[in-house]
Amino acid sequence: KIVKNSIIVVYQNNYAAIVQLLLNNKSYKCTNFNIYTAIENNSLTYEILTQDFVHKGIIYRLELGEELTTVDLLEVTILKFTLLILGASAIIMFATDLVFLKYLLNPFYQIVNEKINKVNDPIHFNYIPVKTTTTDFLLLDDSISMLMNKIRLSILTEKEFIANVSHELLTPVSILMVRMENLLNEGLTPDLENKIFANLKTLNRLKSVVNSLLMISKIEQHQYNKDDVVSVQDVVTDVVEELDHRLLMKNLTIAVNLQEDFVFKGNSSLFNILITNLVSNAIKYNVQNGQVKISCDSSSTQFELLIADTGMGMTNLKLDKIFDRFERLQPEMEEGHGLGL
């Protein structure tokens, strides 16, 4: 039953729709204000939105209200939702930037990895350009390829020069050695014979250096056979027999303990030279009455040949230089020219 100036209140899910019918001819503006009402003995506070309108000559006021606690809860919910959206947007933007940068810089990393980090021999450099549409990366790739090509040509020229010089030197050195040996049969005085022997010794060292340079040049240009069947045990046995006489000079003993053999494909001559150089150094730099031990350590993935001696050893500084050409760790010793290892 509706009476004059009465209020009709409808509640649904904490929302209140309040309609007040005004039967007078006064006009009201739309305002917001708070009212208190008691429902089921509970006091509730509402925020009311009012609007006046005329219908069939009668002025009505429409009032829509909502409980303030619901408004506060809605504000908190909107704030949390906004923060969640901002956080999710930041994460998505960060992930997108990472993916985009990785995709964009992938050709750069590929150029650095394949054209610089993995290059051990400029002669066998890979000149195939990396696939990319970025002009700067293409320029970088071309520049690195041009630089590597210059280095390759320089190395090839140097190797060719060493090979030619070594080959040209070998012939006159051999001729001089033959002539010196012939002079020893001429009945010379002991003094002249000693001088000729000294010259022959020097020529032998020179010939050894030339042969070593020729061998290194062939190795670097891969001019050697790689298909020989090499037995580690057989090579070690041959080397020990060849150098057995040198053990007597320092009264050394050698112990070979190869419990199993290891066979591989390679160059038998080069492997023989390698073992000879290692055992020779173990004898040369050993102490009087010392010992040389040759053993092996094998596993499912590799085979290790160990050559140890009782010599003075080497410092870490010397270890960094043992593979440098013409580097002699003990220059006071006459033997050797720094090309063995």
Secondary structure, 3 states (H helix, E strand, C coil): CCCCCCEEEEEECCEEEEEECCCCCCCCCCCEEEEEEEECCEEEEEEEEEEEEEECCEEEEEEEEEEHHHHHHHHHHHHHHHHHHHHHHHHHHHHHHHHHHHHHHHHHHHHHHHHHHCCCCHHHCCCCCCCCCCHHHHHHHHHHHHHHHHHHHHHHHHHHHHHHHHHHHHHHHHHHHHHHHHHHHHCCCHHHHHHHHHHHHHHHHHHHHHHHHHHHHHHHCCCCCCCEEEEHHHHHHHHHHHCHHHHCCCCCEEEEECCCCCEEEECHHHHHHHHHHHHHHHHHCCCCCCEEEEEEEECCCCEEEEEEECCCCCCHHHHCCCCCCCCCCCCCCCCCCCCCC
